[in-house]
Amino acid sequence: MTPTSKSSTPEEHEHDPFVRQALEQAAFCEPVPTAFCVGCILVVRLPDSEPIVLSKGFSRELPGNTHAEANALAKLEGLSSLQLQSLVSPWPWEAALVIEDLLPLVDVYTTLEPCSVRTSGLPACADALIRARIRRCIIGVREPDDFVKCEGAQKMKDAWYREQECLDAARRGHEI
């Protein structure tokens, strides 16, 4: 599965329940003067099934000056296969359920553009979402330049564009 459109405007998703849940997560975040309060929801969309919330996160939720997207991914990766199976039941394919199979079916809802650089030196959230090969990232608002110039949305678009271009080249002449 190849990723689709990666960002959107708040107006397009103002009535989306997952954007609302991401905002609820952001409200849990302890405000600090040098960082934003961000919430994130990871939602899997399986064929012939309602969307399922797999994980939630907010900024500084886990130790180490962590960001919402990184926290939601870490919590998802920390689930046992039994916990994962109970969330995604019934699993519509014959193969055993593993997180790597789910991630290309996951939509990320985040209240603020995923970071492209961390002043703390920690890995950028945009890079983590690219590595995870998530399907789509719905961004509530672009990150203002208060602390750094963020290019997370563009970084994700560029990465997924190259992937699609390469896949299209590989499939040239094939009926799909």
mmCIF file of the C-alpha atoms, coordinates in Angstrom:
data_MODEL
# 
_entry.id   MODEL 
# 
loop_
_atom_site.group_PDB 
_atom_site.id 
_atom_site.type_symbol 
_atom_site.label_atom_id 
_atom_site.label_alt_id 
_atom_site.label_comp_id 
_atom_site.label_asym_id 
_atom_site.label_entity_id 
_atom_site.label_seq_id 
_atom_site.pdbx_PDB_ins_code 
_atom_site.Cartn_x 
_atom_site.Cartn_y 
_atom_site.Cartn_z 
_atom_site.occupancy 
_atom_site.B_iso_or_equiv 
_atom_site.pdbx_formal_charge 
_atom_site.auth_seq_id 
_atom_site.auth_comp_id 
_atom_site.auth_asym_id 
_atom_site.auth_atom_id 
_atom_site.pdbx_PDB_model_num 
ATOM 1   C CA . MET A 1 1   ? 0.000   0.000   0.000   1.00 0.00 ? 1   MET A CA 1 
ATOM 2   C CA . THR A 1 2   ? 1.346   3.409   -0.882  1.00 0.00 ? 2   THR A CA 1 
ATOM 3   C CA . PRO A 1 3   ? 0.701   6.521   1.170   1.00 0.00 ? 3   PRO A CA 1 
ATOM 4   C CA . THR A 1 4   ? -1.888  9.017   0.059   1.00 0.00 ? 4   THR A CA 1 
ATOM 5   C CA . SER A 1 5   ? -2.212  12.751  0.615   1.00 0.00 ? 5   SER A CA 1 
ATOM 6   C CA . LYS A 1 6   ? -0.310  13.594  3.762   1.00 0.00 ? 6   LYS A CA 1 
ATOM 7   C CA . SER A 1 7   ? -1.581  16.871  5.130   1.00 0.00 ? 7   SER A CA 1 
ATOM 8   C CA . SER A 1 8   ? -4.814  18.782  5.292   1.00 0.00 ? 8   SER A CA 1 
ATOM 9   C CA . THR A 1 9   ? -6.294  21.944  6.668   1.00 0.00 ? 9   THR A CA 1 
ATOM 10  C CA . PRO A 1 10  ? -8.153  22.278  9.980   1.00 0.00 ? 10  PRO A CA 1 
ATOM 11  C CA . GLU A 1 11  ? -11.344 23.178  8.096   1.00 0.00 ? 11  GLU A CA 1 
ATOM 12  C CA . GLU A 1 12  ? -11.317 19.810  6.311   1.00 0.00 ? 12  GLU A CA 1 
ATOM 13  C CA . HIS A 1 13  ? -11.220 17.900  9.579   1.00 0.00 ? 13  HIS A CA 1 
ATOM 14  C CA . GLU A 1 14  ? -12.900 20.168  12.126  1.00 0.00 ? 14  GLU A CA 1 
ATOM 15  C CA . HIS A 1 15  ? -15.718 17.661  12.636  1.00 0.00 ? 15  HIS A CA 1 
ATOM 16  C CA . ASP A 1 16  ? -13.486 14.583  12.572  1.00 0.00 ? 16  ASP A CA 1 
ATOM 17  C CA . PRO A 1 17  ? -13.721 12.693  15.893  1.00 0.00 ? 17  PRO A CA 1 
ATOM 18  C CA . PHE A 1 18  ? -10.043 11.735  15.709  1.00 0.00 ? 18  PHE A CA 1 
ATOM 19  C CA . VAL A 1 19  ? -8.952  15.361  15.436  1.00 0.00 ? 19  VAL A CA 1 
ATOM 20  C CA . ARG A 1 20  ? -11.111 16.003  18.511  1.00 0.00 ? 20  ARG A CA 1 
ATOM 21  C CA . GLN A 1 21  ? -9.414  13.103  20.335  1.00 0.00 ? 21  GLN A CA 1 
ATOM 22  C CA . ALA A 1 22  ? -5.979  14.475  19.386  1.00 0.00 ? 22  ALA A CA 1 
ATOM 23  C CA . LEU A 1 23  ? -7.012  17.836  20.845  1.00 0.00 ? 23  LEU A CA 1 
ATOM 24  C CA . GLU A 1 24  ? -8.133  16.050  24.024  1.00 0.00 ? 24  GLU A CA 1 
ATOM 25  C CA . GLN A 1 25  ? -4.693  14.444  24.253  1.00 0.00 ? 25  GLN A CA 1 
ATOM 26  C CA . ALA A 1 26  ? -3.018  17.850  23.829  1.00 0.00 ? 26  ALA A CA 1 
ATOM 27  C CA . ALA A 1 27  ? -4.997  19.090  26.834  1.00 0.00 ? 27  ALA A CA 1 
ATOM 28  C CA . PHE A 1 28  ? -3.175  16.529  29.026  1.00 0.00 ? 28  PHE A CA 1 
ATOM 29  C CA . CYS A 1 29  ? 0.163   18.094  28.150  1.00 0.00 ? 29  CYS A CA 1 
ATOM 30  C CA . GLU A 1 30  ? 1.883   20.172  30.831  1.00 0.00 ? 30  GLU A CA 1 
ATOM 31  C CA . PRO A 1 31  ? 2.660   23.606  29.305  1.00 0.00 ? 31  PRO A CA 1 
ATOM 32  C CA . VAL A 1 32  ? 6.289   24.739  29.270  1.00 0.00 ? 32  VAL A CA 1 
ATOM 33  C CA . PRO A 1 33  ? 7.681   28.015  27.873  1.00 0.00 ? 33  PRO A CA 1 
ATOM 34  C CA . THR A 1 34  ? 10.001  26.334  25.343  1.00 0.00 ? 34  THR A CA 1 
ATOM 35  C CA . ALA A 1 35  ? 7.702   23.807  23.640  1.00 0.00 ? 35  ALA A CA 1 
ATOM 36  C CA . PHE A 1 36  ? 4.205   23.327  22.264  1.00 0.00 ? 36  PHE A CA 1 
ATOM 37  C CA . CYS A 1 37  ? 1.409   21.174  23.692  1.00 0.00 ? 37  CYS A CA 1 
ATOM 38  C CA . VAL A 1 38  ? 0.562   18.549  21.069  1.00 0.00 ? 38  VAL A CA 1 
ATOM 39  C CA . GLY A 1 39  ? -1.769  15.546  20.936  1.00 0.00 ? 39  GLY A CA 1 
ATOM 40  C CA . CYS A 1 40  ? -1.665  12.559  18.596  1.00 0.00 ? 40  CYS A CA 1 
ATOM 41  C CA . ILE A 1 41  ? -3.898  9.588   17.749  1.00 0.00 ? 41  ILE A CA 1 
ATOM 42  C CA . LEU A 1 42  ? -2.930  6.512   15.689  1.00 0.00 ? 42  LEU A CA 1 
ATOM 43  C CA . VAL A 1 43  ? -5.904  4.999   13.864  1.00 0.00 ? 43  VAL A CA 1 
ATOM 44  C CA . VAL A 1 44  ? -5.909  1.835   11.758  1.00 0.00 ? 44  VAL A CA 1 
ATOM 45  C CA . ARG A 1 45  ? -8.369  1.456   8.911   1.00 0.00 ? 45  ARG A CA 1 
ATOM 46  C CA . LEU A 1 46  ? -8.911  -2.183  7.985   1.00 0.00 ? 46  LEU A CA 1 
ATOM 47  C CA . PRO A 1 47  ? -11.013 -3.309  5.029   1.00 0.00 ? 47  PRO A CA 1 
ATOM 48  C CA . ASP A 1 48  ? -14.718 -3.607  5.857   1.00 0.00 ? 48  ASP A CA 1 
ATOM 49  C CA . SER A 1 49  ? -14.196 -2.320  9.388   1.00 0.00 ? 49  SER A CA 1 
ATOM 50  C CA . GLU A 1 50  ? -14.735 0.820   11.402  1.00 0.00 ? 50  GLU A CA 1 
ATOM 51  C CA . PRO A 1 51  ? -11.536 2.778   12.196  1.00 0.00 ? 51  PRO A CA 1 
ATOM 52  C CA . ILE A 1 52  ? -9.791  1.558   15.369  1.00 0.00 ? 52  ILE A CA 1 
ATOM 53  C CA . VAL A 1 53  ? -7.736  3.754   17.713  1.00 0.00 ? 53  VAL A CA 1 
ATOM 54  C CA . LEU A 1 54  ? -4.480  1.893   18.341  1.00 0.00 ? 54  LEU A CA 1 
ATOM 55  C CA . SER A 1 55  ? -2.588  4.427   20.416  1.00 0.00 ? 55  SER A CA 1 
ATOM 56  C CA . LYS A 1 56  ? -2.695  7.956   21.796  1.00 0.00 ? 56  LYS A CA 1 
ATOM 57  C CA . GLY A 1 57  ? 0.030   10.308  22.945  1.00 0.00 ? 57  GLY A CA 1 
ATOM 58  C CA . PHE A 1 58  ? 0.802   13.847  24.023  1.00 0.00 ? 58  PHE A CA 1 
ATOM 59  C CA . SER A 1 59  ? 3.939   15.930  24.373  1.00 0.00 ? 59  SER A CA 1 
ATOM 60  C CA . ARG A 1 60  ? 6.118   15.181  27.399  1.00 0.00 ? 60  ARG A CA 1 
ATOM 61  C CA . GLU A 1 61  ? 3.899   12.231  28.364  1.00 0.00 ? 61  GLU A CA 1 
ATOM 62  C CA . LEU A 1 62  ? 6.837   9.819   28.533  1.00 0.00 ? 62  LEU A CA 1 
ATOM 63  C CA . PRO A 1 63  ? 10.210  10.625  30.123  1.00 0.00 ? 63  PRO A CA 1 
ATOM 64  C CA . GLY A 1 64  ? 12.843  12.475  28.119  1.00 0.00 ? 64  GLY A CA 1 
ATOM 65  C CA . ASN A 1 65  ? 11.248  15.606  26.588  1.00 0.00 ? 65  ASN A CA 1 
ATOM 66  C CA . THR A 1 66  ? 9.205   13.453  24.216  1.00 0.00 ? 66  THR A CA 1 
ATOM 67  C CA . HIS A 1 67  ? 6.822   14.546  21.468  1.00 0.00 ? 67  HIS A CA 1 
ATOM 68  C CA . ALA A 1 68  ? 3.237   13.372  20.961  1.00 0.00 ? 68  ALA A CA 1 
ATOM 69  C CA . GLU A 1 69  ? 3.859   11.390  17.754  1.00 0.00 ? 69  GLU A CA 1 
ATOM 70  C CA . ALA A 1 70  ? 6.923   9.639   19.206  1.00 0.00 ? 70  ALA A CA 1 
ATOM 71  C CA . ASN A 1 71  ? 4.957   8.761   22.356  1.00 0.00 ? 71  ASN A CA 1 
ATOM 72  C CA . ALA A 1 72  ? 2.006   7.325   20.423  1.00 0.00 ? 72  ALA A CA 1 
ATOM 73  C CA . LEU A 1 73  ? 4.381   5.247   18.260  1.00 0.00 ? 73  LEU A CA 1 
ATOM 74  C CA . ALA A 1 74  ? 6.353   4.050   21.309  1.00 0.00 ? 74  ALA A CA 1 
ATOM 75  C CA . LYS A 1 75  ? 3.178   2.991   23.102  1.00 0.00 ? 75  LYS A CA 1 
ATOM 76  C CA . LEU A 1 76  ? 1.984   1.122   19.999  1.00 0.00 ? 76  LEU A CA 1 
ATOM 77  C CA . GLU A 1 77  ? 5.337   -0.633  19.610  1.00 0.00 ? 77  GLU A CA 1 
ATOM 78  C CA . GLY A 1 78  ? 5.169   -1.599  23.302  1.00 0.00 ? 78  GLY A CA 1 
ATOM 79  C CA . LEU A 1 79  ? 1.939   -3.554  22.885  1.00 0.00 ? 79  LEU A CA 1 
ATOM 80  C CA . SER A 1 80  ? 2.180   -7.320  23.099  1.00 0.00 ? 80  SER A CA 1 
ATOM 81  C CA . SER A 1 81  ? 0.833   -9.362  20.204  1.00 0.00 ? 81  SER A CA 1 
ATOM 82  C CA . LEU A 1 82  ? -2.081  -10.412 22.448  1.00 0.00 ? 82  LEU A CA 1 
ATOM 83  C CA . GLN A 1 83  ? -2.932  -6.781  23.255  1.00 0.00 ? 83  GLN A CA 1 
ATOM 84  C CA . LEU A 1 84  ? -2.653  -5.883  19.586  1.00 0.00 ? 84  LEU A CA 1 
ATOM 85  C CA . GLN A 1 85  ? -4.860  -8.824  18.586  1.00 0.00 ? 85  GLN A CA 1 
ATOM 86  C CA . SER A 1 86  ? -7.544  -7.728  21.072  1.00 0.00 ? 86  SER A CA 1 
ATOM 87  C CA . LEU A 1 87  ? -7.572  -4.223  19.560  1.00 0.00 ? 87  LEU A CA 1 
ATOM 88  C CA . VAL A 1 88  ? -7.745  -5.431  15.951  1.00 0.00 ? 88  VAL A CA 1 
ATOM 89  C CA . SER A 1 89  ? -10.193 -8.285  16.149  1.00 0.00 ? 89  SER A CA 1 
ATOM 90  C CA . PRO A 1 90  ? -10.990 -10.039 13.973  1.00 0.00 ? 90  PRO A CA 1 
ATOM 91  C CA . TRP A 1 91  ? -7.778  -9.711  11.951  1.00 0.00 ? 91  TRP A CA 1 
ATOM 92  C CA . PRO A 1 92  ? -8.970  -10.060 8.328   1.00 0.00 ? 92  PRO A CA 1 
ATOM 93  C CA . TRP A 1 93  ? -5.879  -11.849 6.957   1.00 0.00 ? 93  TRP A CA 1 
ATOM 94  C CA . GLU A 1 94  ? -4.539  -15.360 7.473   1.00 0.00 ? 94  GLU A CA 1 
ATOM 95  C CA . ALA A 1 95  ? -1.024  -14.279 8.484   1.00 0.00 ? 95  ALA A CA 1 
ATOM 96  C CA . ALA A 1 96  ? -0.249  -13.559 12.138  1.00 0.00 ? 96  ALA A CA 1 
ATOM 97  C CA . LEU A 1 97  ? -0.791  -9.971  13.219  1.00 0.00 ? 97  LEU A CA 1 
ATOM 98  C CA . VAL A 1 98  ? 2.386   -7.900  13.572  1.00 0.00 ? 98  VAL A CA 1 
ATOM 99  C CA . ILE A 1 99  ? 2.778   -4.143  13.998  1.00 0.00 ? 99  ILE A CA 1 
ATOM 100 C CA . GLU A 1 100 ? 4.747   -3.858  10.758  1.00 0.00 ? 100 GLU A CA 1 
ATOM 101 C CA . ASP A 1 101 ? 1.654   -5.099  8.888   1.00 0.00 ? 101 ASP A CA 1 
ATOM 102 C CA . LEU A 1 102 ? -0.565  -2.511  10.587  1.00 0.00 ? 102 LEU A CA 1 
ATOM 103 C CA . LEU A 1 103 ? 1.572   0.616   10.149  1.00 0.00 ? 103 LEU A CA 1 
ATOM 104 C CA . PRO A 1 104 ? 0.916   1.006   6.386   1.00 0.00 ? 104 PRO A CA 1 
ATOM 105 C CA . LEU A 1 105 ? -2.812  1.041   7.275   1.00 0.00 ? 105 LEU A CA 1 
ATOM 106 C CA . VAL A 1 106 ? -2.436  3.683   10.021  1.00 0.00 ? 106 VAL A CA 1 
ATOM 107 C CA . ASP A 1 107 ? -3.568  7.279   9.855   1.00 0.00 ? 107 ASP A CA 1 
ATOM 108 C CA . VAL A 1 108 ? -1.860  9.675   12.253  1.00 0.00 ? 108 VAL A CA 1 
ATOM 109 C CA . TYR A 1 109 ? -3.934  12.565  13.583  1.00 0.00 ? 109 TYR A CA 1 
ATOM 110 C CA . THR A 1 110 ? -1.764  15.225  15.169  1.00 0.00 ? 110 THR A CA 1 
ATOM 111 C CA . THR A 1 111 ? -2.673  18.693  16.376  1.00 0.00 ? 111 THR A CA 1 
ATOM 112 C CA . LEU A 1 112 ? 0.627   20.203  15.178  1.00 0.00 ? 112 LEU A CA 1 
ATOM 113 C CA . GLU A 1 113 ? 2.921   19.459  12.243  1.00 0.00 ? 113 GLU A CA 1 
ATOM 114 C CA . PRO A 1 114 ? 5.385   16.676  13.145  1.00 0.00 ? 114 PRO A CA 1 
ATOM 115 C CA . CYS A 1 115 ? 8.827   18.127  13.844  1.00 0.00 ? 115 CYS A CA 1 
ATOM 116 C CA . SER A 1 116 ? 11.612  17.953  11.284  1.00 0.00 ? 116 SER A CA 1 
ATOM 117 C CA . VAL A 1 117 ? 14.344  18.919  13.738  1.00 0.00 ? 117 VAL A CA 1 
ATOM 118 C CA . ARG A 1 118 ? 14.747  18.639  17.509  1.00 0.00 ? 118 ARG A CA 1 
ATOM 119 C CA . THR A 1 119 ? 16.838  21.209  19.391  1.00 0.00 ? 119 THR A CA 1 
ATOM 120 C CA . SER A 1 120 ? 17.314  18.509  22.066  1.00 0.00 ? 120 SER A CA 1 
ATOM 121 C CA . GLY A 1 121 ? 19.049  16.237  19.559  1.00 0.00 ? 121 GLY A CA 1 
ATOM 122 C CA . LEU A 1 122 ? 16.333  13.571  19.786  1.00 0.00 ? 122 LEU A CA 1 
ATOM 123 C CA . PRO A 1 123 ? 15.053  12.002  16.540  1.00 0.00 ? 123 PRO A CA 1 
ATOM 124 C CA . ALA A 1 124 ? 12.529  14.069  14.575  1.00 0.00 ? 124 ALA A CA 1 
ATOM 125 C CA . CYS A 1 125 ? 8.908   12.882  14.540  1.00 0.00 ? 125 CYS A CA 1 
ATOM 126 C CA . ALA A 1 126 ? 8.606   13.309  10.750  1.00 0.00 ? 126 ALA A CA 1 
ATOM 127 C CA . ASP A 1 127 ? 11.514  10.877  10.341  1.00 0.00 ? 127 ASP A CA 1 
ATOM 128 C CA . ALA A 1 128 ? 9.888   8.383   12.723  1.00 0.00 ? 128 ALA A CA 1 
ATOM 129 C CA . LEU A 1 129 ? 6.601   8.508   10.792  1.00 0.00 ? 129 LEU A CA 1 
ATOM 130 C CA . ILE A 1 130 ? 8.444   8.035   7.493   1.00 0.00 ? 130 ILE A CA 1 
ATOM 131 C CA . ARG A 1 131 ? 10.364  5.034   8.903   1.00 0.00 ? 131 ARG A CA 1 
ATOM 132 C CA . ALA A 1 132 ? 7.111   3.566   10.262  1.00 0.00 ? 132 ALA A CA 1 
ATOM 133 C CA . ARG A 1 133 ? 5.635   3.791   6.740   1.00 0.00 ? 133 ARG A CA 1 
ATOM 134 C CA . ILE A 1 134 ? 2.311   5.090   8.050   1.00 0.00 ? 134 ILE A CA 1 
ATOM 135 C CA . ARG A 1 135 ? -0.421  5.598   5.468   1.00 0.00 ? 135 ARG A CA 1 
ATOM 136 C CA . ARG A 1 136 ? -1.340  9.216   6.085   1.00 0.00 ? 136 ARG A CA 1 
ATOM 137 C CA . CYS A 1 137 ? -0.749  12.086  8.505   1.00 0.00 ? 137 CYS A CA 1 
ATOM 138 C CA . ILE A 1 138 ? -3.581  14.513  9.200   1.00 0.00 ? 138 ILE A CA 1 
ATOM 139 C CA . ILE A 1 139 ? -2.123  17.722  10.605  1.00 0.00 ? 139 ILE A CA 1 
ATOM 140 C CA . GLY A 1 140 ? -4.264  20.142  12.610  1.00 0.00 ? 140 GLY A CA 1 
ATOM 141 C CA . VAL A 1 141 ? -1.993  23.133  12.002  1.00 0.00 ? 141 VAL A CA 1 
ATOM 142 C CA . ARG A 1 142 ? 1.464   23.829  10.599  1.00 0.00 ? 142 ARG A CA 1 
ATOM 143 C CA . GLU A 1 143 ? 4.100   24.497  13.258  1.00 0.00 ? 143 GLU A CA 1 
ATOM 144 C CA . PRO A 1 144 ? 4.747   28.212  13.763  1.00 0.00 ? 144 PRO A CA 1 
ATOM 145 C CA . ASP A 1 145 ? 8.371   29.367  13.701  1.00 0.00 ? 145 ASP A CA 1 
ATOM 146 C CA . ASP A 1 146 ? 8.393   30.138  17.460  1.00 0.00 ? 146 ASP A CA 1 
ATOM 147 C CA . PHE A 1 147 ? 11.267  27.736  18.232  1.00 0.00 ? 147 PHE A CA 1 
ATOM 148 C CA . VAL A 1 148 ? 12.566  26.248  14.947  1.00 0.00 ? 148 VAL A CA 1 
ATOM 149 C CA . LYS A 1 149 ? 11.695  26.351  11.262  1.00 0.00 ? 149 LYS A CA 1 
ATOM 150 C CA . CYS A 1 150 ? 9.706   23.143  10.888  1.00 0.00 ? 150 CYS A CA 1 
ATOM 151 C CA . GLU A 1 151 ? 9.606   21.296  7.583   1.00 0.00 ? 151 GLU A CA 1 
ATOM 152 C CA . GLY A 1 152 ? 8.050   18.047  8.797   1.00 0.00 ? 152 GLY A CA 1 
ATOM 153 C CA . ALA A 1 153 ? 5.059   18.075  6.435   1.00 0.00 ? 153 ALA A CA 1 
ATOM 154 C CA . GLN A 1 154 ? 7.268   18.786  3.441   1.00 0.00 ? 154 GLN A CA 1 
ATOM 155 C CA . LYS A 1 155 ? 9.763   16.127  4.531   1.00 0.00 ? 155 LYS A CA 1 
ATOM 156 C CA . MET A 1 156 ? 6.973   13.518  4.674   1.00 0.00 ? 156 MET A CA 1 
ATOM 157 C CA . LYS A 1 157 ? 5.521   14.613  1.320   1.00 0.00 ? 157 LYS A CA 1 
ATOM 158 C CA . ASP A 1 158 ? 8.948   14.398  -0.321  1.00 0.00 ? 158 ASP A CA 1 
ATOM 159 C CA . ALA A 1 159 ? 9.659   10.932  1.112   1.00 0.00 ? 159 ALA A CA 1 
ATOM 160 C CA . TRP A 1 160 ? 6.291   9.511   0.093   1.00 0.00 ? 160 TRP A CA 1 
ATOM 161 C CA . TYR A 1 161 ? 6.415   11.127  -3.349  1.00 0.00 ? 161 TYR A CA 1 
ATOM 162 C CA . ARG A 1 162 ? 9.742   9.406   -4.093  1.00 0.00 ? 162 ARG A CA 1 
ATOM 163 C CA . GLU A 1 163 ? 8.342   6.103   -2.842  1.00 0.00 ? 163 GLU A CA 1 
ATOM 164 C CA . GLN A 1 164 ? 5.291   6.366   -5.110  1.00 0.00 ? 164 GLN A CA 1 
ATOM 165 C CA . GLU A 1 165 ? 7.431   7.434   -8.074  1.00 0.00 ? 165 GLU A CA 1 
ATOM 166 C CA . CYS A 1 166 ? 9.704   4.406   -7.561  1.00 0.00 ? 166 CYS A CA 1 
ATOM 167 C CA . LEU A 1 167 ? 6.745   2.049   -7.175  1.00 0.00 ? 167 LEU A CA 1 
ATOM 168 C CA . ASP A 1 168 ? 5.139   3.429   -10.336 1.00 0.00 ? 168 ASP A CA 1 
ATOM 169 C CA . ALA A 1 169 ? 8.406   2.884   -12.227 1.00 0.00 ? 169 ALA A CA 1 
ATOM 170 C CA . ALA A 1 170 ? 8.658   -0.696  -10.946 1.00 0.00 ? 170 ALA A CA 1 
ATOM 171 C CA . ARG A 1 171 ? 5.062   -1.495  -11.926 1.00 0.00 ? 171 ARG A CA 1 
ATOM 172 C CA . ARG A 1 172 ? 5.257   0.073   -15.405 1.00 0.00 ? 172 ARG A CA 1 
ATOM 173 C CA . GLY A 1 173 ? 3.525   -2.234  -17.865 1.00 0.00 ? 173 GLY A CA 1 
ATOM 174 C CA . HIS A 1 174 ? 1.766   -4.286  -15.177 1.00 0.00 ? 174 HIS A CA 1 
ATOM 175 C CA . GLU A 1 175 ? -1.972  -4.452  -14.674 1.00 0.00 ? 175 GLU A CA 1 
ATOM 176 C CA . ILE A 1 176 ? -2.860  -3.925  -11.024 1.00 0.00 ? 176 ILE A CA 1 
# 
